[in-house]
Amino acid sequence: MEGDIITRCGGKPLGYFLPKRGFGGPDNIALALIGFQSLAAYESYRSRIAADLDSKKNLADAEKSRCILIEDRSYFYRISENGAEE
């Protein structure tokens, strides 16, 4: 969970979030938030992680176990305390 592969490939793990059963909403959705300095840095990360041997092994293990049913990606930007885009 420390994000060694993510960090090595240029991302900054911000947190992993799992649903709480019994509090409404789906209980089969989890989120991993990863920070980047820019969209260009994110695109570089995507190339690097696709080529990373440890990442490829993790993906193969996930596909074998079927623990990931759907994977969606979104790029968000952070809003500072004064409301400006960071």
N, C-alpha and C positions, 0 to 999 in steps of 0.2 A: 504493500500500500504506500510505500514511500515514493514510488514513481521513478525508480532508477532508470528504466528504459525511457520514460517520458522526458525526464530531465536530460538524459544523455542526448536525446534527439531534439532538444531545444524548447520543450514545454515546461511550464511551472504548474505542478499539481496544486489546485486550490481546494479540492475536497471531493469526497465520495459520499453520495447520499442515497440511502435505501428507504423504501416505504415503511411506514409503521402500520402493521396489520390492525384492523379494527377501527381506524380513524377516518374511514371513507376513502374513496378513490381506489384506483387499481393497486394491487400489491405485487405486480410483476414488472415494475418500472424502476430502474435505478439510474442515477446521474453521476457522471464524472466531469468535474469542471477543471479545465486546464487553461492557464493564462498564457498569453503571447503579447509581445510588444506591438505587433501590427499584423495585418492580414498577410503581408509578405513573409513574416516570420512563421505564421501558421502554415502557409503553403510550403515553406522550406521544411518545417517539421513533418508534414505529411509525406514528403519525399523521403526524408531520412528514416522515419519510422517504418515505411513500407519496405525499405532495404535492410533494416536491422534484423540480425539473425535471432536474437532473443524475442523480438516482437513477432517474428514469423512463427516461432515455436509456440508462443502464447496464443496466437490466433489459431494455429492448428489444434492445440489442446481445447480451445473454446469451441471450435467447430465439431470436434470429436464428442465432447460432452454435451453439446447443444445447449450450453448455458446462456448463449446470446441468441434470442429469437429474432430480434430486429435491432438494427443499429442505425440511428439517425444522428446527423451532425448539424449543428447550427453555430454560426459565428456571431457572438454578441460583443458589444462594447461597454466598457465601464463608464458610469456616470459619477463624476466627482461630487463632493458635498455641496458645491455651489451650482450643480446642475449641468456643468460643462462636460463634454465628451472627453475622456482621457485617451 
